[in-house]
Amino acid sequence: MLVMCPGGKERTEAEFEDLFVKAGLKLTQIVSTAEDICVIEGRKLDN
């Protein structure tokens, strides 16, 4: 992420929640994997 995306950075769960809300989404879960990455799941906020 940091190498592939100029200006990329690691984010905390709270920072991801904030980004998701600003995009009209709700962070539903973060799943750890066997590697050094996670899968981040979000859903569209109900209006």
PyMOL commands that place a pseudoatom at each C-alpha (Angstrom):
pseudoatom trace, name=CA, resn=MET, resi=1, chain=A, elem=C, hetatm=0, pos=[0.000, 0.000, 0.000]
pseudoatom trace, name=CA, resn=LEU, resi=2, chain=A, elem=C, hetatm=0, pos=[2.676, 2.467, 0.967]
pseudoatom trace, name=CA, resn=VAL, resi=3, chain=A, elem=C, hetatm=0, pos=[4.797, 1.616, -2.076]
pseudoatom trace, name=CA, resn=MET, resi=4, chain=A, elem=C, hetatm=0, pos=[2.027, 1.335, -4.650]
pseudoatom trace, name=CA, resn=CYS, resi=5, chain=A, elem=C, hetatm=0, pos=[0.000, 4.430, -3.744]
pseudoatom trace, name=CA, resn=PRO, resi=6, chain=A, elem=C, hetatm=0, pos=[1.711, 7.837, -3.592]
pseudoatom trace, name=CA, resn=GLY, resi=7, chain=A, elem=C, hetatm=0, pos=[0.750, 9.400, -0.274]
pseudoatom trace, name=CA, resn=GLY, resi=8, chain=A, elem=C, hetatm=0, pos=[-0.549, 6.066, 1.047]
pseudoatom trace, name=CA, resn=LYS, resi=9, chain=A, elem=C, hetatm=0, pos=[-0.419, 5.378, 4.766]
pseudoatom trace, name=CA, resn=GLU, resi=10, chain=A, elem=C, hetatm=0, pos=[-1.465, 2.811, 7.311]
pseudoatom trace, name=CA, resn=ARG, resi=11, chain=A, elem=C, hetatm=0, pos=[-4.691, 3.665, 9.109]
pseudoatom trace, name=CA, resn=THR, resi=12, chain=A, elem=C, hetatm=0, pos=[-6.245, 2.717, 12.433]
pseudoatom trace, name=CA, resn=GLU, resi=13, chain=A, elem=C, hetatm=0, pos=[-9.701, 1.164, 12.698]
pseudoatom trace, name=CA, resn=ALA, resi=14, chain=A, elem=C, hetatm=0, pos=[-11.086, 4.537, 13.836]
pseudoatom trace, name=CA, resn=GLU, resi=15, chain=A, elem=C, hetatm=0, pos=[-9.576, 6.258, 10.787]
pseudoatom trace, name=CA, resn=PHE, resi=16, chain=A, elem=C, hetatm=0, pos=[-11.154, 3.660, 8.483]
pseudoatom trace, name=CA, resn=GLU, resi=17, chain=A, elem=C, hetatm=0, pos=[-14.529, 4.130, 10.227]
pseudoatom trace, name=CA, resn=ASP, resi=18, chain=A, elem=C, hetatm=0, pos=[-14.288, 7.883, 9.591]
pseudoatom trace, name=CA, resn=LEU, resi=19, chain=A, elem=C, hetatm=0, pos=[-13.395, 7.355, 5.916]
pseudoatom trace, name=CA, resn=PHE, resi=20, chain=A, elem=C, hetatm=0, pos=[-16.254, 4.903, 5.461]
pseudoatom trace, name=CA, resn=VAL, resi=21, chain=A, elem=C, hetatm=0, pos=[-18.803, 7.282, 7.046]
pseudoatom trace, name=CA, resn=LYS, resi=22, chain=A, elem=C, hetatm=0, pos=[-17.641, 10.107, 4.778]
pseudoatom trace, name=CA, resn=ALA, resi=23, chain=A, elem=C, hetatm=0, pos=[-18.210, 7.763, 1.811]
pseudoatom trace, name=CA, resn=GLY, resi=24, chain=A, elem=C, hetatm=0, pos=[-21.729, 6.835, 3.007]
pseudoatom trace, name=CA, resn=LEU, resi=25, chain=A, elem=C, hetatm=0, pos=[-20.642, 3.421, 4.297]
pseudoatom trace, name=CA, resn=LYS, resi=26, chain=A, elem=C, hetatm=0, pos=[-20.521, 1.597, 7.629]
pseudoatom trace, name=CA, resn=LEU, resi=27, chain=A, elem=C, hetatm=0, pos=[-17.431, -0.406, 8.565]
pseudoatom trace, name=CA, resn=THR, resi=28, chain=A, elem=C, hetatm=0, pos=[-18.813, -3.849, 9.427]
pseudoatom trace, name=CA, resn=GLN, resi=29, chain=A, elem=C, hetatm=0, pos=[-15.702, -5.917, 10.072]
pseudoatom trace, name=CA, resn=ILE, resi=30, chain=A, elem=C, hetatm=0, pos=[-11.965, -6.240, 9.680]
pseudoatom trace, name=CA, resn=VAL, resi=31, chain=A, elem=C, hetatm=0, pos=[-10.759, -9.787, 9.017]
pseudoatom trace, name=CA, resn=SER, resi=32, chain=A, elem=C, hetatm=0, pos=[-7.138, -10.714, 9.640]
pseudoatom trace, name=CA, resn=THR, resi=33, chain=A, elem=C, hetatm=0, pos=[-5.486, -13.099, 7.193]
pseudoatom trace, name=CA, resn=ALA, resi=34, chain=A, elem=C, hetatm=0, pos=[-2.486, -15.401, 7.407]
pseudoatom trace, name=CA, resn=GLU, resi=35, chain=A, elem=C, hetatm=0, pos=[-0.473, -12.689, 5.651]
pseudoatom trace, name=CA, resn=ASP, resi=36, chain=A, elem=C, hetatm=0, pos=[0.287, -9.154, 6.833]
pseudoatom trace, name=CA, resn=ILE, resi=37, chain=A, elem=C, hetatm=0, pos=[-2.934, -7.822, 5.304]
pseudoatom trace, name=CA, resn=CYS, resi=38, chain=A, elem=C, hetatm=0, pos=[-6.562, -7.548, 6.379]
pseudoatom trace, name=CA, resn=VAL, resi=39, chain=A, elem=C, hetatm=0, pos=[-9.859, -7.601, 4.527]
pseudoatom trace, name=CA, resn=ILE, resi=40, chain=A, elem=C, hetatm=0, pos=[-11.990, -4.573, 5.396]
pseudoatom trace, name=CA, resn=GLU, resi=41, chain=A, elem=C, hetatm=0, pos=[-15.747, -4.933, 4.870]
pseudoatom trace, name=CA, resn=GLY, resi=42, chain=A, elem=C, hetatm=0, pos=[-18.271, -2.150, 4.682]
pseudoatom trace, name=CA, resn=ARG, resi=43, chain=A, elem=C, hetatm=0, pos=[-21.928, -1.720, 3.785]
pseudoatom trace, name=CA, resn=LYS, resi=44, chain=A, elem=C, hetatm=0, pos=[-23.943, 1.168, 2.433]
pseudoatom trace, name=CA, resn=LEU, resi=45, chain=A, elem=C, hetatm=0, pos=[-25.581, 3.207, 5.185]
pseudoatom trace, name=CA, resn=ASP, resi=46, chain=A, elem=C, hetatm=0, pos=[-29.383, 3.020, 5.290]
pseudoatom trace, name=CA, resn=ASN, resi=47, chain=A, elem=C, hetatm=0, pos=[-31.038, 6.333, 4.533]
for i in range(1, 47): cmd.bond("trace and resi %d" % i, "trace and resi %d" % (i + 1))
show_as sticks, trace
zoom trace
